[in-house]
Amino acid sequence: MKTEDKPGVHLEVDPNKLDSKIKSFEYNGNHYLYVCHIDKYSDIPGGHKDDHPDRVKILVKSFYGKYLNMDVSLEEFNEDAFQARLLKEVDENLISTEPSY
């Protein structure tokens, strides 16, 4: 019996917004840029009133100029089901229907 690995991506999570870096991944023959960080401004004690250390913010940009903005709980981000949700969102929102130049 032949088994195929399901495609997936590995996202690196930065500890906060101020220290987040632009990274990239390849999925289904396409390249994407992304920023992924815990939803807090910095590691300064006391934090910021808008900090949500239990949330993960993800922004993915395709090279066709389309964006995907996700805000998920840290618990959901660490589950296997998140990978399927992310790839479904990429397929639905970032695959270009425009012809290449």
Phi and psi restraints in degrees (value plus and minus 20) as a CYANA .aco file:
   2 LYS   PHI    -112.3   -72.3
   2 LYS   PSI     110.6   150.6
   3 THR   PHI    -138.6   -98.6
   3 THR   PSI     122.0   162.0
   4 GLU   PHI    -135.9   -95.9
   4 GLU   PSI     118.2   158.2
   5 ASP   PHI     -90.0   -50.0
   5 ASP   PSI     115.8   155.8
   6 LYS   PHI     -92.6   -52.6
   6 LYS   PSI     119.8   159.8
   7 PRO   PHI     -86.3   -46.3
   7 PRO   PSI     128.4   168.4
   8 GLY   PHI    -179.7  -139.7
   8 GLY   PSI     151.8   191.8
   9 VAL   PHI    -151.4  -111.4
   9 VAL   PSI     134.1   174.1
  10 HIS   PHI    -132.0   -92.0
  10 HIS   PSI      94.7   134.7
  11 LEU   PHI    -118.4   -78.4
  11 LEU   PSI     111.3   151.3
  12 GLU   PHI    -111.3   -71.3
  12 GLU   PSI     111.2   151.2
  13 VAL   PHI    -119.9   -79.9
  13 VAL   PSI     104.4   144.4
  14 ASP   PHI    -102.9   -62.9
  14 ASP   PSI     134.4   174.4
  15 PRO   PHI     -92.2   -52.2
  15 PRO   PSI     -40.7    -0.7
  16 ASN   PHI    -185.1  -145.1
  16 ASN   PSI     152.6   192.6
  17 LYS   PHI     -84.4   -44.4
  17 LYS   PSI     -61.2   -21.2
  18 LEU   PHI     -89.9   -49.9
  18 LEU   PSI     -47.7    -7.7
  19 ASP   PHI    -121.6   -81.6
  19 ASP   PSI      -8.7    31.3
  20 SER   PHI     -96.6   -56.6
  20 SER   PSI     125.4   165.4
  21 LYS   PHI    -141.4  -101.4
  21 LYS   PSI     131.4   171.4
  22 ILE   PHI     -99.6   -59.6
  22 ILE   PSI     109.8   149.8
  23 LYS   PHI    -148.3  -108.3
  23 LYS   PSI     159.0   199.0
  24 SER   PHI    -161.9  -121.9
  24 SER   PSI     140.5   180.5
  25 PHE   PHI    -166.7  -126.7
  25 PHE   PSI     141.5   181.5
  26 GLU   PHI    -135.6   -95.6
  26 GLU   PSI     115.6   155.6
  27 TYR   PHI    -164.5  -124.5
  27 TYR   PSI     106.6   146.6
  28 ASN   PHI      35.3    75.3
  28 ASN   PSI      18.5    58.5
  29 GLY   PHI      62.4   102.4
  29 GLY   PSI     -19.3    20.7
  30 ASN   PHI    -134.1   -94.1
  30 ASN   PSI     130.6   170.6
  31 HIS   PHI    -125.8   -85.8
  31 HIS   PSI     120.9   160.9
  32 TYR   PHI    -153.4  -113.4
  32 TYR   PSI     123.7   163.7
  33 LEU   PHI    -116.7   -76.7
  33 LEU   PSI     128.0   168.0
  34 TYR   PHI    -170.5  -130.5
  34 TYR   PSI     136.3   176.3
  35 VAL   PHI    -146.6  -106.6
  35 VAL   PSI     111.2   151.2
  36 CYS   PHI    -159.0  -119.0
  36 CYS   PSI     100.6   140.6
  37 HIS   PHI    -169.9  -129.9
  37 HIS   PSI     138.3   178.3
  38 ILE   PHI     -85.8   -45.8
  38 ILE   PSI     120.3   160.3
  39 ASP   PHI     -99.8   -59.8
  39 ASP   PSI      50.6    90.6
  40 LYS   PHI    -167.4  -127.4
  40 LYS   PSI     134.7   174.7
  41 TYR   PHI     -96.4   -56.4
  41 TYR   PSI     -61.8   -21.8
  42 SER   PHI    -179.8  -139.8
  42 SER   PSI    -199.7  -159.7
  43 ASP   PHI    -116.7   -76.7
  43 ASP   PSI      -3.2    36.8
  44 ILE   PHI     -86.7   -46.7
  44 ILE   PSI     112.4   152.4
  45 PRO   PHI     -76.6   -36.6
  45 PRO   PSI     119.4   159.4
  46 GLY   PHI      73.5   113.5
  46 GLY   PSI     -48.1    -8.1
  47 GLY   PHI      43.7    83.7
  47 GLY   PSI    -179.8  -139.8
  48 HIS   PHI    -142.3  -102.3
  48 HIS   PSI     131.0   171.0
  49 LYS   PHI     -82.5   -42.5
  49 LYS   PSI     -43.7    -3.7
  50 ASP   PHI    -116.5   -76.5
  50 ASP   PSI     -10.3    29.7
  51 ASP   PHI     -89.8   -49.8
  51 ASP   PSI     119.2   159.2
  52 HIS   PHI    -156.4  -116.4
  52 HIS   PSI      59.3    99.3
  53 PRO   PHI     -86.6   -46.6
  53 PRO   PSI     -25.2    14.8
  54 ASP   PHI    -117.8   -77.8
  54 ASP   PSI     -10.8    29.2
  55 ARG   PHI    -142.3  -102.3
  55 ARG   PSI     131.8   171.8
  56 VAL   PHI    -141.0  -101.0
  56 VAL   PSI     110.8   150.8
  57 LYS   PHI    -123.5   -83.5
  57 LYS   PSI     114.5   154.5
  58 ILE   PHI    -152.6  -112.6
  58 ILE   PSI     108.7   148.7
  59 LEU   PHI    -144.5  -104.5
  59 LEU   PSI     100.7   140.7
  60 VAL   PHI    -136.8   -96.8
  60 VAL   PSI     115.1   155.1
  61 LYS   PHI    -144.5  -104.5
  61 LYS   PSI     110.5   150.5
  62 SER   PHI    -106.1   -66.1
  62 SER   PSI     143.5   183.5
  63 PHE   PHI     -96.8   -56.8
  63 PHE   PSI     -20.5    19.5
  64 TYR   PHI    -113.2   -73.2
  64 TYR   PSI     -19.2    20.8
  65 GLY   PHI      71.2   111.2
  65 GLY   PSI     -12.5    27.5
  66 LYS   PHI    -111.8   -71.8
  66 LYS   PSI     128.7   168.7
  67 TYR   PHI    -140.5  -100.5
  67 TYR   PSI     131.5   171.5
  68 LEU   PHI    -151.3  -111.3
  68 LEU   PSI     102.6   142.6
  69 ASN   PHI    -136.6   -96.6
  69 ASN   PSI      99.0   139.0
  70 MET   PHI    -144.6  -104.6
  70 MET   PSI     125.8   165.8
  71 ASP   PHI    -153.7  -113.7
  71 ASP   PSI      90.5   130.5
  72 VAL   PHI    -148.8  -108.8
  72 VAL   PSI     139.0   179.0
  73 SER   PHI     -91.5   -51.5
  73 SER   PSI     131.3   171.3
  74 LEU   PHI     -79.9   -39.9
  74 LEU   PSI     -56.5   -16.5
  75 GLU   PHI     -82.8   -42.8
  75 GLU   PSI     -66.5   -26.5
  76 GLU   PHI     -84.9   -44.9
  76 GLU   PSI     -59.9   -19.9
  77 PHE   PHI     -78.8   -38.8
  77 PHE   PSI     -54.9   -14.9
  78 ASN   PHI    -104.4   -64.4
  78 ASN   PSI     -22.8    17.2
  79 GLU   PHI    -109.0   -69.0
  79 GLU   PSI     132.9   172.9
  80 ASP   PHI     -82.8   -42.8
  80 ASP   PSI     -52.1   -12.1
  81 ALA   PHI     -84.2   -44.2
  81 ALA   PSI     -44.9    -4.9
  82 PHE   PHI     -83.1   -43.1
  82 PHE   PSI     -58.4   -18.4
  83 GLN   PHI     -77.6   -37.6
  83 GLN   PSI     -65.2   -25.2
  84 ALA   PHI     -84.6   -44.6
  84 ALA   PSI     -59.9   -19.9
  85 ARG   PHI     -85.0   -45.0
  85 ARG   PSI     -64.4   -24.4
  86 LEU   PHI     -80.4   -40.4
  86 LEU   PSI     -68.6   -28.6
  87 LEU   PHI     -85.4   -45.4
  87 LEU   PSI     -55.2   -15.2
  88 LYS   PHI     -84.4   -44.4
  88 LYS   PSI     -63.5   -23.5
  89 GLU   PHI     -83.7   -43.7
  89 GLU   PSI     -60.5   -20.5
  90 VAL   PHI     -82.7   -42.7
  90 VAL   PSI     -67.5   -27.5
  91 ASP   PHI     -79.5   -39.5
  91 ASP   PSI     -61.5   -21.5
  92 GLU   PHI     -98.2   -58.2
  92 GLU   PSI     -51.3   -11.3
  93 ASN   PHI    -133.7   -93.7
  93 ASN   PSI     -42.9    -2.9
  94 LEU   PHI    -132.3   -92.3
  94 LEU   PSI     -32.7     7.3
  95 ILE   PHI     -91.0   -51.0
  95 ILE   PSI     106.8   146.8
  96 SER   PHI     -95.8   -55.8
  96 SER   PSI     118.7   158.7
  97 THR   PHI    -124.8   -84.8
  97 THR   PSI     -18.2    21.8
  98 GLU   PHI    -107.4   -67.4
  98 GLU   PSI     125.8   165.8
  99 PRO   PHI     -89.2   -49.2
  99 PRO   PSI     127.5   167.5
 100 SER   PHI     -94.7   -54.7
 100 SER   PSI     131.8   171.8
